[in-house]
Amino acid sequence: MALDLHSHHGAAKRLFMHHCRLSAIRYFSSWRMKSVNDNSHEQGLNRSDKQKSSTKTKTAKSMARLINSKPWSTDLESSLSSLSPCLSKTAVLQTLSLVKTSSKAVRFFNWVENMGFSHNSQSFFLMLEILGRERNLNAARNFLLSIERRSNGSVKLEDRFFNSLIRSYSKAGLYQESVKVFEMMKSIGVSPSVVTFNNLLQILLKRGRTNMARSVFDEMLSTYGVTPDVYTFNILIRGFCMNSLVDEGFRFFKEMERFRCDPDVVSYNTLVDGLCREGKVKIAHNVVKGMNKKSLHLNPNVVTYTTLVRGYCMKREVEDALAVYREMVSQGLKPNRITYNTLIKGLCEVQKYDKIKEIMGGAKEYGGFIPDTCTFNTLINAHFDAGNLGEALKVFKSMSGFHVQPDSATYSILIRNLCQQGDFERAEELFDELADKEILLGDAGCVPLVAAYNPMFEYLCRNGKTKKAERVFRQLMKRGIQDPPSYKTLIMGHCREGTFAAGYELLVLMLRRDFCPDFETYDLLINGLLENNEALLAQETLEKMLKSSHLPKSSTFHSILSELLKMSFAHESAKLIMLMLERRIRQNSALSTHAVKLLFDRRLRDKAIQIVEILYDNGFVVEMEQLICYLCQDRKMLEAYKMLMFCLEKNLTVNTEMCSTVIESLCKSKKLSEAFGLYYELAERGKHQELRCLDNFRIALEADGRSNEAEFVGKRMLQSGRFSPTFSSRTQEH
């Protein structure tokens, strides 16, 4: 019985355990299914979010593509509306970021606002950044001041808006405007943050405004109670050190502790750099040694050690530099190419070439340092300085073995030194290679020194190869490199070779860059242009010479005028005479007469008469008799009449025979008013008696019905005893 009970109990226990297992399995299965369902739901949500995000990005890209490719118009706005009938904040921000110009970004910003989109602080800030980035700074300033109004007060002006504008003005080099924004920020009640002060301190110290930087730092602490951070102190340390106030920089370094601001490796590196620049390398080294004492986690890095190496090398204490290098390696730090190049340069300066080989060997073992262009340039220059031309060229040739390309600095070192040693042929080969490979154009990281090429320019320009020299010079100009002496060298070269127009072109380029050619350059170019029958260019060069505050010789003016007249340039000749009169340059009467004749020939009568009048007003003359004779021969009687009247007005001597000719010709061409006017002026001055044309003149007047004028002439003829019997009897009848 007991056995039965026991067996029943055992069966019940087994049944219970079985049910427990089933329940557990069901529970576990249920929990697992729930988890799977939950995970599926989460994955579905994530997938949905990603799809939405992807859709927004696609929309933004499509909208930006449209905006960038088309001018803004109502059609464009319609296309944008159809692309995204309901704009999200993400889509607006992404589109703004992708639009290429600030003007179109503003149009888009305004358009979405008009469509009912409410801009938030993010979109306002982004728009401000875009305007600043494109240096549309007045617009950026006005935009910032409009934020609260445009948002109906929902977006408050924060320090970050002002920080953005301060940075933008600084990047544009308008440091004073950055300060004005800072002052404006305070005046409208926006408190500057530590970021604001950091921006402003950096700007001031870059400009060397150390006193103002101190004042701003004091204001930061006392007026606004802003606690400086590690960035503040790093800016101050670097700024004062770069302005040769290392002790002040050191003071700020020590002051960090007072503000419970732990220096970081940048703080140390900045101070070490400043000390090394001042030649206080031992102090800098002690500062580095104290880094570990400050904090177990604060260790010198590659920059720290490289700065020390440079400091010792600058003082030519290369053994100490080598000791720092070894210490660096022993600390498990891998020297970089700047470390090696700095050390190699220092060793080159003291001509320890064996040590260089040792360092290079160690570098290969340690990290496989491969010498770069800077390394080779340093070695080449060092060998040249030591007078080892062969070694320098050997190093240059070995560059290809290391797959290292020479840069413009390599060529400038080689060309300059070869020229100094008189090896112009080899220098010219390298010069050709430099030009053909266009190394100057592609070498973005290296700023070429034009002075290094000047000896080569001079050599080529003296030897009829100015065009070759100009090719490299223009490549230098494309890199923004300028050198006034090189311009002169090339202009002179063109003048020697007779390519004066090319010389003039260089002169124009020189002036565009605000360089002033000297007197010799102008004078030689003008003479050359005249020899080459380039009178107009010579005149333009003369005008530029005057603007450059050089006064050409009188003979230069006369030579240009002579050439202009030979080539029958009437307007230009008149212009030059006027310029000479303005500058009080002595006139040549033969040239002036020729110029007036040319003006009359070109039917520029008023201009010709104006020139004559101005010449006489300024005490100069023309060969008047010759001029009037020329006009008479050329049947320009009205012009001759004008000149004779001018002579009578000025009480100049006139040839009565010529006057008779002019009066007769005027009568024949029915210009009787002019003829009588001339006669009247002659009669008033008592110069009418010698006229041989009076009988015919009187008859012509009578025939034209001018009886009063005819009677006047007849009476004057009677008075002078020159009259015809017919006229005498008529007079008596009257």
C-alpha positions in Angstrom: 0.0 0.0 0.0 2.8 2.2 0.9 4.4 1.2 -2.2 1.2 2.1 -4.2 1.0 5.5 -2.5 4.6 6.1 -3.1 4.2 5.1 -6.8 1.1 7.3 -7.1 3.1 10.2 -5.5 5.9 9.6 -7.9 3.5 9.6 -10.8 2.0 12.8 -9.6 5.4 14.3 -9.2 6.4 13.3 -12.7 3.1 14.6 -14.0 3.7 18.0 -12.2 7.2 18.2 -13.5 5.9 17.5 -17.0 3.3 20.3 -16.7 6.0 22.6 -15.5 8.2 21.8 -18.4 5.2 22.3 -20.8 4.4 25.7 -19.1 8.0 26.7 -19.3 8.2 25.8 -22.9 4.9 27.6 -23.6 6.1 30.7 -21.6 9.5 30.6 -23.3 7.8 30.2 -26.7 5.4 33.0 -25.9 8.2 35.3 -24.7 10.3 34.4 -27.7 7.4 35.1 -30.1 6.8 38.4 -28.3 10.5 39.3 -28.6 10.5 38.4 -32.2 7.3 40.4 -32.8 8.8 43.3 -30.8 12.0 43.1 -32.7 10.1 42.9 -36.0 8.1 46.0 -34.9 11.3 47.9 -34.0 13.0 46.8 -37.2 9.9 47.9 -39.1 9.9 51.3 -37.4 13.7 51.7 -38.0 13.2 50.7 -41.6 10.3 53.2 -41.9 12.4 55.9 -40.3 15.3 55.2 -42.7 12.9 55.2 -45.6 11.6 58.6 -44.5 15.1 59.9 -44.0 16.1 58.6 -47.4 13.1 60.2 -49.0 13.9 63.5 -47.4 17.5 63.4 -48.6 16.3 62.5 -52.2 13.8 65.4 -52.1 16.5 67.8 -50.9 18.9 66.6 -53.6 16.2 67.0 -56.3 15.3 70.5 -55.1 18.9 71.6 -54.8 19.6 70.3 -58.3 16.7 72.3 -59.7 17.7 75.5 -57.9 21.4 75.2 -58.9 20.6 74.6 -62.6 17.9 77.2 -63.3 17.5 80.9 -62.7 14.9 81.7 -59.9 11.5 82.2 -61.4 7.8 81.4 -60.8 8.2 78.3 -63.0 11.0 77.1 -60.7 8.8 77.7 -57.6 6.0 75.7 -59.2 8.5 72.8 -59.9 9.7 73.0 -56.2 6.1 72.9 -55.0 5.3 69.8 -57.0 8.5 68.1 -55.7 7.7 68.6 -52.0 4.2 69.8 -51.3 4.8 69.4 -47.5 8.3 70.5 -46.5 9.9 69.0 -43.4 12.6 70.8 -41.4 15.2 68.2 -42.4 14.4 68.7 -46.1 14.7 72.4 -45.8 18.1 72.2 -43.9 19.5 69.7 -46.4 18.4 71.7 -49.4 19.9 74.9 -48.0 23.2 73.0 -47.4 23.2 71.8 -51.0 22.4 75.1 -52.8 25.6 76.5 -54.3 25.2 80.2 -54.1 24.1 82.4 -51.1 21.7 84.4 -53.4 19.7 81.4 -54.3 19.8 80.0 -50.8 18.2 83.3 -49.6 15.6 83.0 -52.4 14.8 79.4 -51.2 14.8 80.5 -47.6 12.3 83.2 -48.3 10.2 81.1 -50.6 9.6 78.3 -48.0 8.8 81.0 -45.5 6.2 82.4 -47.8 4.8 78.9 -48.3 4.0 78.7 -44.6 7.1 77.0 -43.3 8.2 78.1 -39.9 11.9 78.6 -39.6 13.6 77.5 -36.4 16.9 78.5 -34.9 18.7 75.7 -36.9 17.6 77.1 -40.3 18.3 80.7 -39.3 21.7 79.7 -38.1 22.5 77.7 -41.3 21.4 80.6 -43.5 23.6 83.0 -41.5 26.6 80.5 -41.9 25.9 80.3 -45.7 26.0 84.1 -46.1 29.1 84.4 -44.0 30.9 81.6 -45.9 30.3 83.4 -49.2 31.5 86.7 -47.6 28.1 88.3 -48.2 28.7 90.0 -44.9 26.4 93.1 -45.1 23.6 90.8 -45.9 24.6 88.4 -43.1 24.6 91.3 -40.6 21.2 92.5 -41.7 19.8 88.9 -41.7 21.0 88.4 -38.1 19.3 91.5 -36.9 16.0 90.4 -38.6 15.8 87.0 -37.0 13.6 87.9 -34.0 11.2 90.0 -36.2 11.0 87.3 -38.9 10.3 84.5 -36.4 7.7 86.7 -34.5 9.9 86.3 -31.4 10.0 82.5 -31.4 13.7 82.5 -32.2 15.7 84.5 -29.8 19.1 85.9 -30.6 21.8 83.7 -29.1 25.5 84.1 -28.8 26.1 81.5 -31.5 24.5 83.7 -34.1 27.0 86.5 -33.3 29.9 84.0 -33.0 29.2 83.0 -36.6 29.2 86.6 -37.9 32.4 87.4 -35.9 34.1 84.4 -37.4 32.9 85.3 -40.9 34.3 88.9 -40.6 37.6 87.5 -39.3 38.0 85.1 -42.2 37.4 88.0 -44.6 40.2 89.9 -42.9 37.7 92.5 -41.5 38.9 92.3 -37.9 37.5 95.7 -36.9 34.1 94.6 -38.0 34.4 91.5 -35.8 35.0 93.8 -32.9 31.9 95.9 -33.9 29.7 92.8 -33.9 31.0 91.9 -30.4 30.1 95.4 -29.2 26.7 95.3 -30.9 26.0 91.9 -29.3 26.6 93.4 -25.9 24.6 96.6 -26.6 21.4 94.6 -27.5 21.7 92.5 -24.3 23.1 89.2 -25.6 25.7 87.9 -23.2 28.9 86.7 -24.8 29.9 83.0 -24.1 33.3 81.5 -23.7 33.2 80.7 -27.4 32.5 84.4 -28.2 35.5 85.5 -26.2 37.7 82.7 -27.6 36.8 83.9 -31.2 37.5 87.5 -30.3 40.8 86.9 -28.5 42.0 84.8 -31.4 41.2 87.7 -33.9 42.9 90.3 -31.7 46.0 88.3 -31.1 46.4 87.5 -34.8 46.4 91.2 -35.5 48.9 91.8 -32.7 46.4 93.7 -30.6 47.8 92.3 -27.3 46.7 95.2 -25.1 43.1 95.0 -26.3 43.2 91.2 -25.8 44.2 91.7 -22.2 41.3 94.1 -21.8 38.8 91.6 -23.3 40.1 88.8 -21.1 39.6 91.1 -18.0 36.1 92.0 -19.2 35.4 88.3 -19.7 36.2 87.6 -16.1 35.0 90.7 -14.2 32.1 92.0 -16.3 30.5 88.8 -17.5 31.9 86.2 -15.1 32.7 83.8 -17.9 35.1 81.1 -16.9 37.9 80.5 -19.4 38.4 77.0 -20.7 41.5 75.2 -22.0 40.9 76.7 -25.5 40.9 80.2 -24.1 44.3 79.7 -22.5 45.7 77.9 -25.5 44.7 80.9 -27.7 46.2 83.3 -25.2 49.5 81.4 -24.8 49.9 81.0 -28.6 48.8 84.6 -29.3 51.2 86.2 -26.9 54.1 83.9 -27.8 53.6 84.7 -31.5 53.7 88.4 -30.7 57.1 87.9 -29.0 55.6 88.1 -25.5 56.7 84.7 -24.3 56.8 85.7 -20.7 53.2 86.8 -20.9 52.3 83.6 -22.6 54.1 81.7 -19.7 52.1 83.7 -17.2 48.8 82.6 -18.8 50.1 79.0 -18.7 50.7 79.3 -15.0 47.3 81.0 -14.4 45.4 78.0 -15.7 45.7 76.3 -12.3 43.9 79.2 -10.7 40.9 78.5 -12.8 41.2 74.7 -12.3 41.8 74.4 -16.0 44.3 71.5 -16.7 46.7 72.2 -19.5 46.5 69.7 -22.3 49.2 68.6 -24.7 48.3 71.5 -27.0 48.9 74.0 -24.1 52.4 72.5 -23.6 53.2 72.3 -27.3 52.1 76.0 -27.8 54.3 77.2 -24.9 57.3 75.0 -26.0 57.0 76.4 -29.5 56.9 80.0 -28.2 60.0 79.4 -26.0 61.9 77.8 -28.8 61.2 80.7 -31.1 62.6 83.0 -28.5 65.7 80.8 -28.2 64.8 79.7 -24.7 65.2 76.0 -25.6 66.5 74.8 -22.3 63.5 76.3 -20.5 61.2 74.7 -23.1 62.9 71.3 -22.4 62.4 71.7 -18.7 58.7 72.4 -19.4 58.5 69.2 -21.3 60.1 67.2 -18.5 57.5 68.6 -16.1 54.6 67.2 -18.2 54.6 63.8 -16.5 54.8 65.3 -13.1 51.6 67.3 -13.9 49.6 64.2 -14.8 50.3 60.6 -15.5 48.1 60.8 -18.6 49.9 63.9 -20.0 52.8 62.9 -22.2 54.8 64.7 -24.8 53.9 63.7 -28.3 55.7 63.8 -31.7 54.9 67.5 -32.1 56.4 68.3 -28.7 59.7 66.5 -29.4 59.9 67.8 -33.0 59.5 71.4 -31.7 62.4 70.8 -29.3 64.5 69.4 -32.1 63.8 72.4 -34.2 64.6 74.7 -31.3 68.0 73.1 -30.7 68.8 73.0 -34.5 68.0 76.8 -34.7 70.7 77.3 -32.1 73.0 74.9 -33.9 73.1 72.7 -30.8 72.7 69.6 -32.9 74.0 67.2 -30.2 71.1 68.2 -27.9 68.7 67.9 -30.9 70.0 64.3 -31.4 69.5 63.6 -27.7 65.9 64.7 -27.9 65.4 62.6 -31.0 66.8 59.5 -29.2 64.6 60.3 -26.1 61.6 60.4 -28.4 62.4 57.0 -29.9 63.0 55.5 -26.5 59.5 56.7 -25.4 58.1 54.6 -28.2 57.1 57.5 -30.3 57.6 57.3 -34.1 59.3 60.4 -35.6 57.4 61.7 -38.6 58.8 63.3 -41.8 58.8 66.7 -40.2 61.0 65.4 -37.3 63.5 63.9 -39.7 63.5 66.8 -42.1 64.0 69.3 -39.2 66.9 67.2 -37.8 68.5 66.7 -41.3 68.3 70.5 -41.9 70.0 71.1 -38.6 72.8 68.6 -39.3 73.2 70.0 -42.8 73.8 73.5 -41.4 76.7 72.2 -39.3 77.8 69.9 -42.2 77.5 66.6 -40.2 76.7 64.5 -43.2 77.8 61.2 -41.5 75.2 61.8 -38.8 72.6 62.3 -41.6 73.5 58.9 -43.0 73.2 57.4 -39.5 69.8 59.0 -38.9 68.6 57.9 -42.3 69.7 54.3 -41.6 68.1 54.4 -38.2 64.9 55.7 -39.7 64.7 52.8 -42.2 65.2 50.3 -39.3 62.7 52.1 -37.1 59.8 53.0 -39.4 60.9 52.9 -42.9 61.1 56.7 -43.4 61.5 57.5 -47.0 63.1 60.9 -47.8 60.6 63.3 -49.4 61.1 66.4 -51.6 61.8 68.5 -48.6 64.6 66.2 -47.5 66.3 66.3 -50.9 65.9 70.0 -51.2 67.6 70.4 -47.8 70.5 68.1 -48.9 70.9 69.7 -52.3 71.0 73.2 -50.8 73.5 72.1 -48.1 75.9 70.7 -50.7 75.7 73.8 -52.7 76.4 75.9 -49.7 79.4 73.8 -49.0 80.6 74.2 -52.6 80.0 70.6 -53.5 78.3 71.1 -56.9 78.9 67.4 -57.9 77.3 66.1 -54.7 74.3 68.4 -55.1 73.6 67.2 -58.6 74.2 63.6 -57.5 71.5 64.0 -54.8 69.2 65.5 -57.4 69.6 62.6 -59.8 69.0 60.1 -56.9 65.5 61.5 -56.4 64.0 59.3 -59.1 65.4 56.2 -57.4 63.3 57.0 -54.4 60.3 57.8 -56.6 60.3 61.4 -55.3 59.3 64.2 -57.6 61.2 67.5 -57.5 59.1 70.6 -56.8 59.6 74.3 -57.7 61.9 74.7 -54.7 64.2 72.0 -56.0 64.5 73.7 -59.3 64.9 77.1 -57.8 67.8 75.9 -55.6 69.5 74.2 -58.5 69.0 77.0 -61.1 70.0 79.8 -58.6 73.2 78.0 -57.6 74.2 76.9 -61.1 73.8 80.5 -62.2 75.9 81.7 -59.3 78.6 79.4 -60.5 78.3 80.5 -64.1 77.0 77.2 -65.4 74.1 78.8 -67.4 73.9 76.0 -69.9 73.0 73.4 -67.3 70.8 75.9 -65.5 68.9 76.5 -68.8 68.3 72.7 -69.3 66.7 72.6 -65.8 64.8 75.8 -66.6 63.4 74.2 -69.8 62.4 71.1 -67.8 60.6 73.3 -65.2 58.7 75.1 -68.0 57.8 72.0 -70.0 56.5 70.1 -66.9 54.6 73.2 -65.7 55.8 72.4 -62.2 55.2 75.9 -61.0 51.5 75.6 -61.9 50.9 72.2 -60.3 53.0 72.7 -57.1 50.2 74.0 -54.9 51.9 73.3 -51.6 55.1 75.2 -52.3 55.4 79.0 -52.9 58.1 79.6 -55.5 60.7 82.3 -54.8 60.9 84.4 -58.0 64.2 85.9 -56.8 65.8 82.5 -57.4 64.9 82.7 -61.1 66.0 86.3 -61.7 69.6 85.4 -62.7 68.2 83.0 -65.3 65.8 85.7 -66.6 68.7 88.1 -67.0 70.8 85.5 -68.8 68.1 84.6 -71.2 67.0 88.2 -71.9 70.6 89.1 -72.6 70.9 86.2 -75.1 67.9 86.7 -77.2 65.7 84.2 -75.4 63.2 86.6 -73.7 60.2 84.5 -74.9 61.5 81.5 -73.0 62.0 83.6 -69.8 58.5 85.1 -70.1 57.0 81.6 -70.3 58.2 80.7 -66.8 57.5 84.2 -65.6 53.9 84.0 -66.6 53.6 80.6 -64.8 54.9 82.4 -61.7 52.3 85.1 -62.2 49.5 82.5 -62.3 50.6 81.4 -58.9 50.2 85.0 -57.7 54.0 85.6 -57.4 55.1 89.2 -58.3 58.5 90.7 -58.7 59.0 94.2 -60.2 62.7 93.7 -61.2 61.7 90.7 -63.3 59.2 92.8 -65.2 61.9 95.2 -66.1 64.3 92.5 -67.1 61.8 91.0 -69.5 60.6 94.3 -70.9 64.3 95.3 -71.6 64.8 91.9 -73.2 61.9 92.4 -75.5 63.2 95.8 -76.5 66.6 94.4 -77.3 65.0 91.7 -79.5 62.6 94.2 -81.2 59.4 92.6 -79.8 58.2 95.9 -78.4 54.5 95.1 -78.4 55.2 92.1 -76.1 57.2 94.5 -73.9 54.2 96.9 -73.8 51.9 94.0 -72.8 54.2 93.2 -69.8 54.2 96.9 -68.9 50.4 96.9 -68.8 50.4 93.8 -66.6 52.9 95.4 -64.3 50.7 98.5 -63.9 47.6 96.4 -63.3 49.4 94.9 -60.3 50.2 98.4 -59.0 53.9 98.3 -59.7 55.5 101.4 -61.1 58.0 100.9 -63.9 61.1 103.2 -63.6 62.0 106.0 -66.0 64.5 103.9 -67.9 62.0 101.1 -68.6 59.5 103.6 -70.0 62.1 105.5 -72.1 63.6 102.4 -73.7 60.2 101.0 -74.5 58.9 104.2 -76.1 62.0 104.6 -78.2 61.7 100.9 -79.3 58.1 101.2 -80.2 58.8 104.3 -82.3 61.6 102.5 -84.1 59.1 99.7 -84.8 56.5 102.1 -86.2 54.2 101.5 -83.2 53.4 105.2 -82.7 50.0 104.5 -81.0 51.5 102.2 -78.4 54.3 104.7 -77.9 51.7 107.3 -77.1 49.8 105.1 -74.7 53.1 104.2 -73.0 53.9 108.0 -72.7 50.5 108.6 -71.0 51.1 105.7 -68.6 54.6 107.2 -67.9 53.0 110.5 -66.9 50.5 108.7 -64.6 53.5 107.0 -63.0 54.8 110.5 -62.0 57.7 110.4 -64.5 58.2 113.4 -66.8 59.5 112.3 -70.3 62.0 114.5 -72.1 60.6 117.1 -74.6 62.3 115.2 -77.4 60.2 112.1 -76.5 57.0 114.1 -77.0 58.2 115.5 -80.3 59.4 112.1 -81.5 56.0 110.5 -80.8 54.1 113.4 -82.4 56.4 113.2 -85.5 55.6 109.5 -85.9 51.9 110.0 -85.4 51.9 112.7 -88.1 53.8 110.5 -90.5 51.1 107.8 -90.0 48.4 110.5 -90.4 46.8 110.0 -87.0 45.0 113.3 -86.7 42.9 112.8 -83.5 45.9 111.3 -81.7 48.2 114.1 -82.8 45.8 116.7 -81.5 45.4 114.8 -78.2 49.2 114.8 -77.8 49.5 118.5 -78.5 46.9 119.2 -75.9 48.7 117.0 -73.4 52.0 118.8 -74.2 50.3 122.1 -73.5 48.9 120.9 -70.2 52.3 119.7 -69.2 54.0 122.9 -70.4 56.1 121.0 -72.9 57.9 123.2 -75.5 56.2 123.0 -78.9 57.8 122.5 -82.3 56.2 124.9 -84.7 56.9 122.7 -87.8 55.2 119.7 -86.0 52.3 121.9 -84.8 51.7 123.3 -88.3 51.8 119.7 -89.7 49.2 118.6 -87.1 46.9 121.5 -88.0 47.2 120.8 -91.7 46.3 117.1 -91.0 43.2 118.2 -89.0 42.1 120.4 -91.8 42.7 117.5 -94.3 40.5 115.2 -92.1 37.7 117.9 -92.2 38.2 118.6 -88.5 38.2 122.3 -89.0 36.9 123.2 -85.5 39.5 121.1 -83.9 42.3 122.6 -86.1 41.2 126.1 -85.3 40.9 125.3 -81.5 44.5 123.9 -81.6 45.8 127.1 -83.3 44.0 129.3 -80.8 45.3 127.4 -77.8 48.9 127.3 -79.2 48.9 131.1 -79.6 47.2 131.6 -76.2 50.1 129.7 -74.6 52.8 131.7 -76.4 53.5 129.2 -79.3 53.0 129.7 -83.0 52.4 127.8 -86.2 54.0 128.6 -89.6 50.9 130.6 -90.5 51.9 131.8 -94.0 52.8 128.2 -95.0 49.5 126.9 -93.5 47.3 129.5 -95.3 49.2 128.9 -98.6 48.6 125.1 -98.1 44.9 125.7 -97.6 44.7 127.9 -100.7 46.5 125.3 -102.8 44.1 122.7 -101.4 41.1 124.9 -102.3 40.1 125.1 -98.6 39.2 128.8 -98.9 36.8 129.0 -95.9 39.6 127.5 -93.8 42.1 130.0 -95.2 39.6 132.8 -94.5 39.3 131.6 -90.9 43.1 131.6 -90.5 43.4 135.1 -92.0 40.7 136.5 -89.7 42.5 134.9 -86.8 45.8 136.6 -87.9 44.1 140.0 -88.2 42.5 139.5 -84.8 45.9 138.7 -83.3 47.6 141.6 -85.2 49.8 139.2 -87.0 51.4 140.1 -90.4 49.4 138.9 -93.4 50.4 138.5 -97.0 48.1 140.8 -99.1 48.7 138.7 -102.2 47.3 135.7 -100.3 44.4 137.8 -99.1 43.6 138.8 -102.7 43.6 135.1 -103.7 41.3 134.2 -100.8 38.9 137.1 -101.6 38.8 136.1 -105.3 38.2 132.5 -104.5 35.4 133.3 -102.0 33.7 135.5 -104.6 33.8 132.7 -107.2 32.2 130.4 -104.6 29.6 133.0 -103.8 30.9 133.4 -100.2 30.6 137.2 -100.5 29.8 137.8 -96.8 33.1 136.1 -95.8 35.0 138.0 -98.6 33.6 141.4 -97.5 34.3 140.5 -93.8 38.0 139.9 -94.7 38.2 143.0 -96.8 36.6 145.1 -94.0 39.1 143.9 -91.4 42.0 144.7 -93.9 40.6 148.1 -94.6 40.2 148.9 -90.9 43.9 148.2 -90.5 44.9 150.1 -93.6 46.0 147.1 -95.4 43.6 147.1 -98.3 45.5 149.3 -100.7 47.7 146.6 -102.0 44.9 144.2 -102.9 44.9 143.4 -106.6 41.3 142.1 -106.6 39.3 145.2 -105.7 37.8 145.9 -109.1 36.5 142.4 -109.6 35.5 142.2 -105.9 33.4 145.4 -106.3 31.7 144.2 -109.5 30.9 140.8 -107.8 29.3 142.7 -104.9 27.2 144.8 -107.2 26.2 141.8 -109.3 25.0 140.1 -106.1 22.9 143.1 -105.1 25.2 144.1 -102.3 25.3 147.8 -103.3 26.2 149.2 -99.8 29.2 146.9 -99.6 30.2 147.7 -103.2 29.9 151.4 -102.4 32.1 151.0 -99.3 34.8 149.2 -101.4 34.5 152.0 -104.1 34.9 154.8 -101.6 38.0 153.1 -100.2 39.4 152.7 -103.7 38.9 156.4 -104.4 40.6 157.4 -101.2 43.6 155.3 -102.1 43.6 156.7 -105.7 42.7 153.3 -107.1 39.5 153.5 -109.1 38.1 152.9 -112.5 36.7 155.8 -114.7 33.3 154.1 -114.7 33.1 154.0 -111.0 34.3 157.7 -110.6 31.5 159.0 -112.9 28.9 157.0 -111.0 30.1 158.4 -107.7 29.9 162.0 -109.0 26.3 161.4 -110.3 25.3 160.3 -106.8 
